[in-house]
Amino acid sequence: MKRFAGKTVIVTGGATGIGFATAKLFAVEGADVVIAGRSETNGMKALNELIPLGGKPLFIPTDVGDETAVQRMIEQTVVHTGRLDVMVNNAAMFYESVFLQETTERWREVFDTIVNGSYWCTKYASLAMFDRQIGGAIINVSSINGYRALNLSSHYNAAKGALDQLTRCTAAELSPHGIRINGVAPGFIDTGLSVIGGINELETDWFKDYYVGMRKIPLARPGLPEEVASVIAFLASDAASYIQGTILPVDGGLSTTF
Ligand SMILES: NC(=O)c1ccc[n+]([C@@H]2O[C@H](COP(=O)([O-])OP(=O)(O)OC[C@H]3O[C@@H](n4cnc5c(N)ncnc54)[C@H](O)[C@@H]3O)[C@@H](O)[C@H]2O)c1
């Protein structure tokens, strides 16, 4: 019996990177997977790769920073498969930004995506789970940046820190409804998000010298999207039935060597 047979899983930002690796893993493990993302092109490409894996995959164009769109996406999911068991709040963006030059509009976009998007997805997913009395699991994809300082990243780090508190507080409050809420905090993972201003930070000399050569990352390498996906699936599974409100680093040990 596959681990997620008969279950429905939504992955936001699930067409690329960690989200896509997660969508594929859940599909391979028997779930009906819904990808909610902004780009139709990426979404349809990802959907075409999920179809041969089985289940009833679906792509729903969604900007998670739009409450109405999130509500509609969750309603569509429940109409499509009749249930919702796992919500993965993964959508995010990163760009370097000088704090004093940041515009309110861009700051809001980051918070709308990372904090408010996760808030709306958690709220409407929980209501859908609660309606059916089946409980469920929610996994928030945070970052080790949620609990450390970094230059040029006030918007992103503040949003991820807020997301971590959302994880803890909603876990406490929604426990009586049978909903487990946890997070993962990736370190350096090899995805499109590592390309900043056209430069892949994982291929720079400073990354290779400091993080790898000097073993600032004890495992001395960046992680793969699949290595985050497997932890997300673990947190969603019955094997994690007594884990609640925690945020697991998936960072090759980086957060232990600050
Ligand atoms: N790659 C890393 O090193 C790293 C490190 C720490 C945390 N993370 C986190 O992992 C998650 C996945 O990132 P990734 O590395 O796979 O990068 P990615 O850019 O491949 O994935 C992010 C996805 O979110 C989507 N997205 C952005 N804004 C959206 C919105 N408003 N509505 C819907 N979808 C939206 C993007 O289109 C993209 O598909 C993010 O939450 C990111 O913060 C990544």
The ligand as an SDF file (V2000), in Angstrom:
LIG
                    3D

 44 48  0  0  0  0  0  0  0  0999 V2000
   16.4150   27.0500   -2.7620 N   0  0  0  0  0  0  0  0  0  0  0  0
   16.8450   27.3610   -1.5620 C   0  0  0  0  0  0  0  0  0  0  0  0
   18.0570   27.4390   -1.3050 O   0  0  0  0  0  0  0  0  0  0  0  0
   15.8610   27.6220   -0.4470 C   0  0  0  0  0  0  0  0  0  0  0  0
   16.3770   27.8410    0.8270 C   0  0  0  0  0  0  0  0  0  0  0  0
   15.5070   28.0800    1.8790 C   0  0  0  0  0  0  0  0  0  0  0  0
   14.1340   28.0760    1.6470 C   0  0  0  0  0  0  0  0  0  0  0  0
   13.6530   27.8600    0.4020 N   0  0  0  0  0  0  0  0  0  0  0  0
   12.1990   27.8920    0.2290 C   0  0  0  0  0  0  0  0  0  0  0  0
   11.7650   26.7850   -0.5270 O   0  0  0  0  0  0  0  0  0  0  0  0
   10.5530   27.1180   -1.1980 C   0  0  0  0  0  0  0  0  0  0  0  0
   10.6370   26.7180   -2.6410 C   0  0  0  0  0  0  0  0  0  0  0  0
   11.6470   27.4770   -3.2720 O   0  0  0  0  0  0  0  0  0  0  0  0
   12.5500   26.8870   -4.4410 P   0  0  0  0  0  0  0  0  0  0  0  0
   13.9360   26.9540   -3.9830 O   0  0  0  0  0  0  0  0  0  0  0  0
   12.0080   25.5840   -4.9110 O   0  0  0  0  0  0  0  0  0  0  0  0
   12.4040   28.0230   -5.5620 O   0  0  0  0  0  0  0  0  0  0  0  0
   11.4330   28.1520   -6.7830 P   0  0  0  0  0  0  0  0  0  0  0  0
   11.5520   29.5510   -7.2670 O   0  0  0  0  0  0  0  0  0  0  0  0
   11.6730   27.0490   -7.7580 O   0  0  0  0  0  0  0  0  0  0  0  0
    9.9760   27.9090   -6.1580 O   0  0  0  0  0  0  0  0  0  0  0  0
    9.1120   28.9070   -5.7290 C   0  0  0  0  0  0  0  0  0  0  0  0
    7.7820   28.7360   -6.4730 C   0  0  0  0  0  0  0  0  0  0  0  0
    6.8080   29.6190   -5.9140 O   0  0  0  0  0  0  0  0  0  0  0  0
    6.0720   30.1880   -6.9880 C   0  0  0  0  0  0  0  0  0  0  0  0
    5.4500   31.4370   -6.5480 N   0  0  0  0  0  0  0  0  0  0  0  0
    6.0550   32.6020   -6.2110 C   0  0  0  0  0  0  0  0  0  0  0  0
    5.1520   33.5030   -5.8540 N   0  0  0  0  0  0  0  0  0  0  0  0
    3.9370   32.9070   -5.9520 C   0  0  0  0  0  0  0  0  0  0  0  0
    2.6090   33.3280   -5.7050 C   0  0  0  0  0  0  0  0  0  0  0  0
    2.3320   34.5630   -5.2750 N   0  0  0  0  0  0  0  0  0  0  0  0
    1.6000   32.4420   -5.8950 N   0  0  0  0  0  0  0  0  0  0  0  0
    1.8660   31.1840   -6.3250 C   0  0  0  0  0  0  0  0  0  0  0  0
    3.0980   30.7220   -6.5740 N   0  0  0  0  0  0  0  0  0  0  0  0
    4.1240   31.5820   -6.3940 C   0  0  0  0  0  0  0  0  0  0  0  0
    7.1240   30.4060   -8.0820 C   0  0  0  0  0  0  0  0  0  0  0  0
    6.5300   30.6220   -9.3380 O   0  0  0  0  0  0  0  0  0  0  0  0
    7.9010   29.0970   -7.9640 C   0  0  0  0  0  0  0  0  0  0  0  0
    7.2760   28.0850   -8.7420 O   0  0  0  0  0  0  0  0  0  0  0  0
   10.3480   28.6200   -0.9540 C   0  0  0  0  0  0  0  0  0  0  0  0
    9.4260   28.7920    0.1010 O   0  0  0  0  0  0  0  0  0  0  0  0
   11.7130   29.0960   -0.5460 C   0  0  0  0  0  0  0  0  0  0  0  0
   11.6540   30.2620    0.2460 O   0  0  0  0  0  0  0  0  0  0  0  0
   14.4790   27.6300   -0.6570 C   0  0  0  0  0  0  0  0  0  0  0  0
  1  2  1  0
  2  3  2  0
  2  4  1  0
  4  5  1  0
  4 44  2  0
  5  6  2  0
  6  7  1  0
  7  8  2  0
  8  9  1  0
  8 44  1  0
  9 10  1  0
  9 42  1  0
 10 11  1  0
 11 12  1  0
 11 40  1  0
 12 13  1  0
 13 14  1  0
 14 15  2  0
 14 16  1  0
 14 17  1  0
 17 18  1  0
 18 19  2  0
 18 20  1  0
 18 21  1  0
 21 22  1  0
 22 23  1  0
 23 24  1  0
 23 38  1  0
 24 25  1  0
 25 26  1  0
 25 36  1  0
 26 27  1  0
 26 35  1  0
 27 28  2  0
 28 29  1  0
 29 30  1  0
 29 35  2  0
 30 31  1  0
 30 32  2  0
 32 33  1  0
 33 34  2  0
 34 35  1  0
 36 37  1  0
 36 38  1  0
 38 39  1  0
 40 41  1  0
 40 42  1  0
 42 43  1  0
M  CHG  2   8   1  16  -1
M  END
$$$$
